[in-house]
Amino acid sequence: MSPLRLTILIGVPLVIIGGATALFFLNPSEHSFFPKCALYVATGYSCPGCGSTRALFHLTHGNVLEAFRLNPGLIGLIALGLTDYVRYVLAVVRGNPFQTLFGRLKLLGLLLGVMLVYGIVRNLPWSPFINLAP
């Protein structure tokens, strides 16, 4: 097994565990050193990623519904990323070449389109859409 594959197999879970541990103990709503969204600070509009840090905080505490309320797109990206990582591990174990899901142009186009539409819809000032703001 190549050093790069070994680094990915071990490094990715370690980084995730480290980040989750930090977020478990540090509430982004209570600590000011977490970065603020540049788009929100400059314009007052929520970008598709707004609420992600707070959503990850709630995920580390098992509050999946609150995390989904803060940023539903993040939950989908986590599921895609986890799927891709499991596919990578299986490819390494079986000795097969690996092609990431995020390398497919149709999927990337779909993700970018959904993020663009979500970024617009979550800032609409009407009744069902105001609940999408974090």
N, C-alpha and C positions, 0 to 999 in steps of 0.2 A: 504494500500500500504506500502510495506517495506521501511525502510530508504535507503537501497541500491538502490532500483528502483527509488526512488524520487531523490536521489543524481545524478544518471545517467541521468534522464529526465531533470533535471535543470542544472547540472554541465557541460554536454557536450556542449550545446549551449553557455553557458557562457564562457567556455574556447575558443571555436571557435570565438565568438564575440571579446573576448579580444585579441586573436592572430591576427585576421583580422584587428582590429583597430590599433594595433602596426605596422603591415605590411603596412597599408594604409599610415601611416605617415613616416615610415622609409624605404627608398629605400635601398635594400641590396647591390646594386651596388655602393652606395655612402657612406655607413657606414661600417667600418672595424670590428665591434664587432660581426657581424654574422659569424657563424663558416664556415670554408672552408672545402671542401671535403678532407678527409684524403687520399683517394685513388688518387685523382687528384694531391694533393700536393706531394705525394710520387712518383707517376709514370708518371704523365702527361696524364693519361687516364681518361675519363669521366665515372663515374659509372652510373647505371640506375637512381639514384636519383639526379645527378648533374643538377642544374638549377631549382630545386624545389622551393627554397625560392624566387628566382626572378619570377618564374611562379606564385606563390601565391601572390606576390606583384602586378603583372599585373592583376590577377583575382580580387583583391580588387578594382582595378581601372576600371574594366569592359572590359579589353583587353583580351578576351577569346582566340582569335587567336594567340596572342603573347605568352600567357601562354601555349597554346598547342604546339607552336613551340619550346619553351624552354624545356618542358617535357610532352610529350603526355601521358605517363604512369600515371603521377600524376592526370590528368583529369579523367582517367578511375578509379583510386583508390578512388578519391573523389566521383564519381558517385556510386561506390559500397558501400562506407562508408555511404553515404546519404541514399541509399536504405536500408541498414542494420539498420540504426537508425530509419527510418520510420517504418520498420517492427517491431522493438523493441517497439516503441510507440504504435503501433496497438495491439501488443501482451499484453502490460501492460493494455491498456484500456479495452480490451476484456477479460482479466484475463487468457489468454492462456500462456502456457510455450513458451519460446523463444529459438530458435536455430540459432546462428549467421551464416551468409554466410561464414565467415572466418574460421569456424570450420569444413568445409567440405574438406576432404583431396584432392579430385579431383580438386576443385577450387584452393586450395593452391598450388598444384603441377603445375597447369596451370599457375597461377600467377608467381611462381618462374621460371618456364621455359621461359615464355615470358620476364621476367626481365633479365634473363641470356642472351637470344638471343639479346634483345635490347641493353644490356650493351656491347656486342661484336660488333654488327652491327654499333652502333653509333660511334665507334672508328676506323672503316675502313677508309683508306685514299682515297677512290675512290669517284668519282663525286656525285652520288645520296646520298651517306651515310654521306658525310661531313656536309650536311645540318642538320643532327640529333644532332650534337654537340651543346651544349647550348652557 
